[in-house]
Amino acid sequence: MSIADSLAAQPVLRTPRLTLVQHGPEYLDEVMAALQDAEAMKLTGTRTEFTREQVLAHLERLVGADERADFAILDESGAYLGEVVLNDLDDDNLAMNYRIGLVASGVRGQGFGTEAGRAVVEWAFDTVGIHRISLDVFSFNPGAQRSYEKIGFVVEGRARDTMLWDGEWVDSILMSMLATDPRP
Ligand SMILES: CC(C)(COP(=O)(O)OP(=O)(O)OC[C@H]1O[C@@H](n2cnc3c(N)ncnc32)[C@H](O)[C@@H]1OP(=O)(O)O)[C@@H](O)C(=O)NCCC(=O)NCCS
């Protein structure tokens, strides 16, 4: 199967505590609520205020997309915990970008982000055929960096002053994981 076909036929991924399903319009209310979380907006560097219509249009585009994979993260009761995303497909070089966000501070720090990330990178490497997954994380977010390291991402470098937030310059830590890297 081609990479595009694999991404379009995005499966349900199961982990011990989570189910990762195709993200889409049925999670509109949850995504709108998550966009009100000021801490998450800072951690992800999100400044734009999206309207409900814009978010709905975005979620509708995700279903069946063949150049990205967006998963809604659900717990054992089916509650929406956040999203984990592979995007920016570079087809020629078998590379994608990774990002994740758990919706509320109450669900962070319990290993859910790491558990979801492991399942997604494993699928991308072993089933889709991706070779390299990269991400960047702001230097004020060591918890996220630690979670990524537990998945198997390694630091490649530091991009200086990539964001101006509340009058302060913030660096980005650049990380990546290759299909051939150890999976801790
Ligand atoms: C980033 C995120 C996905 C990580 O998922 P998570 O389930 O909270 O992470 P985990 O609980 O698996 O791991 C967090 C690790 O960071 C560590 N940690 C937390 N705060 C830390 C700090 N200030 N310094 C160093 N390590 C820290 C924890 O101890 C834990 O490591 P351990 O298991 O070795 O003890 C999640 O917290 C999240 O969505 N945060 C908000 C949005 C965000 O930051 N997105 C990423 C943008 S790049």
The ligand as a Tripos MOL2 file, in Angstrom:
@<TRIPOS>MOLECULE
LIG
   48    50     1     0     0
SMALL
NO_CHARGES

@<TRIPOS>ATOM
      1 C1          3.0730   16.9320   26.4390 C.3       1 LIG1
      2 C2          2.0870   15.8640   26.7860 C.3       1 LIG1
      3 C3          1.4850   15.2540   25.5480 C.3       1 LIG1
      4 C4          2.8410   14.7420   27.5590 C.3       1 LIG1
      5 O1          1.9440   13.7260   27.8950 O.3       1 LIG1
      6 P1          1.7890   13.2790   29.4220 P.3       1 LIG1
      7 O2          0.8820   12.1170   29.4400 O.co2     1 LIG1
      8 O3          1.4060   14.4500   30.2580 O.co2     1 LIG1
      9 O4          3.2970   12.8660   29.7450 O.3       1 LIG1
     10 P2          3.8130   11.7160   30.6980 P.3       1 LIG1
     11 O5          3.0080   11.7060   31.9490 O.co2     1 LIG1
     12 O6          3.8970   10.4330   29.9450 O.co2     1 LIG1
     13 O7          5.3350   12.1480   30.9340 O.3       1 LIG1
     14 C5          5.6580   13.3840   31.4580 C.3       1 LIG1
     15 C6          7.0670   13.2710   31.9740 C.3       1 LIG1
     16 O8          7.5820   14.5790   32.1540 O.3       1 LIG1
     17 C7          8.0920   14.6810   33.4570 C.3       1 LIG1
     18 N1          7.9810   16.0810   33.8320 N.ar      1 LIG1
     19 C8          6.8720   16.7710   34.1490 C.ar      1 LIG1
     20 N2          7.2030   18.0400   34.4250 N.ar      1 LIG1
     21 C9          8.5340   18.1340   34.2630 C.ar      1 LIG1
     22 C10         9.4710   19.1890   34.4070 C.ar      1 LIG1
     23 N3          9.0790   20.4090   34.7610 N.pl3     1 LIG1
     24 N4         10.7720   18.9330   34.1240 N.ar      1 LIG1
     25 C11        11.1740   17.7060   33.7610 C.ar      1 LIG1
     26 N5         10.3190   16.6600   33.6100 N.ar      1 LIG1
     27 C12         9.0260   16.8900   33.8670 C.ar      1 LIG1
     28 C13         7.2560   13.7410   34.2700 C.3       1 LIG1
     29 O9          7.8800   13.3980   35.4880 O.3       1 LIG1
     30 C14         7.1580   12.5590   33.3180 C.3       1 LIG1
     31 O10         8.3390   11.8160   33.2740 O.3       1 LIG1
     32 P3          8.5150   10.4460   34.1290 P.3       1 LIG1
     33 O11         7.4460    9.5100   33.6570 O.co2     1 LIG1
     34 O12         9.8920   10.0010   33.7680 O.co2     1 LIG1
     35 O13         8.3220   10.8040   35.5540 O.co2     1 LIG1
     36 C15         0.9220   16.4180   27.6690 C.3       1 LIG1
     37 O14         1.4100   16.7760   28.9360 O.3       1 LIG1
     38 C16         0.2220   17.6130   27.0500 C.2       1 LIG1
     39 O15        -0.6060   17.4810   26.1820 O.2       1 LIG1
     40 N6          0.5390   18.8260   27.5300 N.am      1 LIG1
     41 C17        -0.1240   20.0440   27.0880 C.3       1 LIG1
     42 C18         0.1280   20.4110   25.6330 C.3       1 LIG1
     43 C19         1.5880   20.2860   25.2590 C.2       1 LIG1
     44 O16         2.4660   20.6440   25.9950 O.2       1 LIG1
     45 N7          1.8070   19.7440   24.0730 N.am      1 LIG1
     46 C20         3.1280   19.5560   23.5500 C.3       1 LIG1
     47 C21         3.5470   20.7410   22.7970 C.3       1 LIG1
     48 S1          5.1350   20.4490   22.0360 S.3       1 LIG1
@<TRIPOS>BOND
     1     1     2 1
     2     2     3 1
     3     2     4 1
     4     2    36 1
     5     4     5 1
     6     5     6 1
     7     6     7 2
     8     6     8 1
     9     6     9 1
    10     9    10 1
    11    10    11 2
    12    10    12 1
    13    10    13 1
    14    13    14 1
    15    14    15 1
    16    15    16 1
    17    15    30 1
    18    16    17 1
    19    17    18 1
    20    17    28 1
    21    18    19 ar
    22    18    27 ar
    23    19    20 ar
    24    20    21 ar
    25    21    22 ar
    26    21    27 ar
    27    22    23 1
    28    22    24 ar
    29    24    25 ar
    30    25    26 ar
    31    26    27 ar
    32    28    29 1
    33    28    30 1
    34    30    31 1
    35    31    32 1
    36    32    33 2
    37    32    34 1
    38    32    35 1
    39    36    37 1
    40    36    38 1
    41    38    39 2
    42    38    40 1
    43    40    41 1
    44    41    42 1
    45    42    43 1
    46    43    44 2
    47    43    45 1
    48    45    46 1
    49    46    47 1
    50    47    48 1
@<TRIPOS>SUBSTRUCTURE
     1 LIG1         1 GROUP 0 **** ****
